[in-house]
Amino acid sequence: MNLSFSHLIHPHNIVKCIESDVQRKRRSWSWEYIQEFLADKRRYIQLYTTKKQTYADMRLSDDEQRELAQLETKHTYKDIIMYAGDGVVIVETVVALLSPWPNNSSLLRAHTRC
């Protein structure tokens, strides 16, 4: 069996590869793409934080779950990790703001020594 990969190195294929890479990069720097990216990011964070909160009245509906899955397939895993990280920070901030001030006297003493 003689396998030849010479057709992969053909100049036409090399040019097509470079053109597709350039088109992808140009699109990612267009204002339309940036606006769409930011809108998707905001929506993903909104859905993700709602999903992560444990309140019974804040569960995702079926449409929202489908939208979240669609956003996860639309974007790269690096983008999704970044979105989820931002969502976790938001959830932790909200939880910290809603929790009562700790009544730990050692913490209070440590802050008043300055």
C-alpha positions as YAML, in Angstrom:
chain: A
units: angstrom
residues:
- id: 1
  name: MET
  ca: [0.00, 0.00, 0.00]
- id: 2
  name: ASN
  ca: [1.53, 3.26, -1.14]
- id: 3
  name: LEU
  ca: [0.25, 6.29, 0.76]
- id: 4
  name: SER
  ca: [1.02, 9.66, -0.75]
- id: 5
  name: PHE
  ca: [0.41, 12.93, 0.99]
- id: 6
  name: SER
  ca: [1.63, 15.10, -1.87]
- id: 7
  name: HIS
  ca: [-1.93, 16.28, -2.59]
- id: 8
  name: LEU
  ca: [-2.05, 17.86, 0.89]
- id: 9
  name: ILE
  ca: [1.02, 19.98, 0.19]
- id: 10
  name: HIS
  ca: [-0.32, 21.27, -3.10]
- id: 11
  name: PRO
  ca: [0.00, 25.08, -3.31]
- id: 12
  name: HIS
  ca: [-3.75, 25.43, -3.88]
- id: 13
  name: ASN
  ca: [-4.45, 23.77, -0.50]
- id: 14
  name: ILE
  ca: [-1.85, 25.90, 1.24]
- id: 15
  name: VAL
  ca: [-3.39, 29.10, -0.17]
- id: 16
  name: LYS
  ca: [-6.91, 27.98, 0.86]
- id: 17
  name: CYS
  ca: [-5.68, 27.29, 4.39]
- id: 18
  name: ILE
  ca: [-4.03, 30.69, 4.69]
- id: 19
  name: GLU
  ca: [-7.08, 32.45, 3.23]
- id: 20
  name: SER
  ca: [-9.43, 30.77, 5.68]
- id: 21
  name: ASP
  ca: [-7.14, 31.72, 8.57]
- id: 22
  name: VAL
  ca: [-7.02, 35.35, 7.42]
- id: 23
  name: GLN
  ca: [-10.80, 35.48, 6.99]
- id: 24
  name: ARG
  ca: [-11.33, 34.05, 10.47]
- id: 25
  name: LYS
  ca: [-8.96, 36.61, 12.00]
- id: 26
  name: ARG
  ca: [-10.55, 39.50, 10.09]
- id: 27
  name: ARG
  ca: [-13.98, 38.45, 11.26]
- id: 28
  name: SER
  ca: [-12.85, 38.22, 14.87]
- id: 29
  name: TRP
  ca: [-11.65, 41.83, 14.71]
- id: 30
  name: SER
  ca: [-14.80, 43.27, 13.12]
- id: 31
  name: TRP
  ca: [-17.12, 45.45, 15.20]
- id: 32
  name: GLU
  ca: [-20.06, 43.17, 14.44]
- id: 33
  name: TYR
  ca: [-18.22, 40.15, 15.83]
- id: 34
  name: ILE
  ca: [-17.07, 42.06, 18.93]
- id: 35
  name: GLN
  ca: [-20.64, 43.24, 19.64]
- id: 36
  name: GLU
  ca: [-21.99, 39.71, 19.14]
- id: 37
  name: PHE
  ca: [-19.22, 38.26, 21.32]
- id: 38
  name: LEU
  ca: [-19.93, 40.67, 24.17]
- id: 39
  name: ALA
  ca: [-23.69, 40.14, 23.95]
- id: 40
  name: ASP
  ca: [-23.16, 36.37, 24.05]
- id: 41
  name: LYS
  ca: [-20.79, 36.77, 26.99]
- id: 42
  name: ARG
  ca: [-23.31, 38.83, 28.97]
- id: 43
  name: ARG
  ca: [-26.12, 36.38, 28.22]
- id: 44
  name: TYR
  ca: [-23.98, 33.34, 29.08]
- id: 45
  name: ILE
  ca: [-22.94, 34.88, 32.40]
- id: 46
  name: GLN
  ca: [-26.56, 35.73, 33.18]
- id: 47
  name: LEU
  ca: [-27.72, 32.18, 32.43]
- id: 48
  name: TYR
  ca: [-24.73, 30.59, 34.18]
- id: 49
  name: THR
  ca: [-25.17, 32.59, 37.38]
- id: 50
  name: THR
  ca: [-28.89, 31.79, 37.42]
- id: 51
  name: LYS
  ca: [-28.06, 28.12, 36.96]
- id: 52
  name: LYS
  ca: [-25.50, 28.16, 39.79]
- id: 53
  name: GLN
  ca: [-27.73, 29.89, 42.32]
- id: 54
  name: THR
  ca: [-29.56, 27.41, 44.50]
- id: 55
  name: TYR
  ca: [-32.84, 29.26, 44.85]
- id: 56
  name: ALA
  ca: [-35.78, 27.15, 43.70]
- id: 57
  name: ASP
  ca: [-37.50, 30.05, 41.97]
- id: 58
  name: MET
  ca: [-34.41, 30.86, 39.87]
- id: 59
  name: ARG
  ca: [-34.07, 27.60, 37.93]
- id: 60
  name: LEU
  ca: [-33.51, 27.77, 34.19]
- id: 61
  name: SER
  ca: [-36.45, 27.11, 31.93]
- id: 62
  name: ASP
  ca: [-36.15, 24.67, 29.05]
- id: 63
  name: ASP
  ca: [-35.65, 27.53, 26.59]
- id: 64
  name: GLU
  ca: [-32.89, 29.00, 28.73]
- id: 65
  name: GLN
  ca: [-31.19, 25.60, 29.04]
- id: 66
  name: ARG
  ca: [-31.28, 25.24, 25.25]
- id: 67
  name: GLU
  ca: [-29.88, 28.75, 24.84]
- id: 68
  name: LEU
  ca: [-27.07, 27.97, 27.29]
- id: 69
  name: ALA
  ca: [-26.22, 24.78, 25.41]
- id: 70
  name: GLN
  ca: [-26.29, 26.68, 22.11]
- id: 71
  name: LEU
  ca: [-23.87, 29.29, 23.46]
- id: 72
  name: GLU
  ca: [-21.58, 26.53, 24.73]
- id: 73
  name: THR
  ca: [-21.42, 24.95, 21.28]
- id: 74
  name: LYS
  ca: [-21.03, 28.30, 19.51]
- id: 75
  name: HIS
  ca: [-17.95, 29.46, 21.41]
- id: 76
  name: THR
  ca: [-14.57, 27.86, 22.09]
- id: 77
  name: TYR
  ca: [-13.87, 26.09, 25.34]
- id: 78
  name: LYS
  ca: [-11.47, 28.89, 26.31]
- id: 79
  name: ASP
  ca: [-14.26, 31.45, 25.97]
- id: 80
  name: ILE
  ca: [-16.65, 29.29, 27.99]
- id: 81
  name: ILE
  ca: [-14.08, 28.86, 30.77]
- id: 82
  name: MET
  ca: [-13.60, 32.64, 30.86]
- id: 83
  name: TYR
  ca: [-17.38, 33.23, 30.94]
- id: 84
  name: ALA
  ca: [-17.90, 30.66, 33.68]
- id: 85
  name: GLY
  ca: [-15.05, 32.16, 35.72]
- id: 86
  name: ASP
  ca: [-16.64, 35.59, 35.47]
- id: 87
  name: GLY
  ca: [-19.97, 34.06, 36.48]
- id: 88
  name: VAL
  ca: [-18.43, 32.39, 39.54]
- id: 89
  name: VAL
  ca: [-16.94, 35.71, 40.65]
- id: 90
  name: ILE
  ca: [-20.36, 37.36, 40.33]
- id: 91
  name: VAL
  ca: [-22.08, 34.60, 42.32]
- id: 92
  name: GLU
  ca: [-19.43, 34.74, 45.06]
- id: 93
  name: THR
  ca: [-19.72, 38.53, 45.24]
- id: 94
  name: VAL
  ca: [-23.50, 38.38, 45.56]
- id: 95
  name: VAL
  ca: [-23.29, 35.70, 48.24]
- id: 96
  name: ALA
  ca: [-20.70, 37.74, 50.15]
- id: 97
  name: LEU
  ca: [-22.81, 40.88, 49.97]
- id: 98
  name: LEU
  ca: [-25.96, 39.10, 51.10]
- id: 99
  name: SER
  ca: [-24.37, 37.20, 53.98]
- id: 100
  name: PRO
  ca: [-24.42, 38.82, 57.43]
- id: 101
  name: TRP
  ca: [-21.25, 40.37, 58.81]
- id: 102
  name: PRO
  ca: [-19.24, 37.73, 60.70]
- id: 103
  name: ASN
  ca: [-19.51, 37.98, 64.47]
- id: 104
  name: ASN
  ca: [-16.02, 36.63, 64.94]
- id: 105
  name: SER
  ca: [-14.38, 38.84, 67.57]
- id: 106
  name: SER
  ca: [-10.86, 37.84, 66.47]
- id: 107
  name: LEU
  ca: [-11.55, 39.21, 63.01]
- id: 108
  name: LEU
  ca: [-12.87, 42.44, 64.47]
- id: 109
  name: ARG
  ca: [-9.86, 42.78, 66.78]
- id: 110
  name: ALA
  ca: [-7.47, 42.17, 63.88]
- id: 111
  name: HIS
  ca: [-9.01, 45.02, 61.89]
- id: 112
  name: THR
  ca: [-8.99, 47.50, 64.80]
- id: 113
  name: ARG
  ca: [-5.28, 47.08, 65.66]
- id: 114
  name: CYS
  ca: [-4.12, 49.32, 62.82]
...
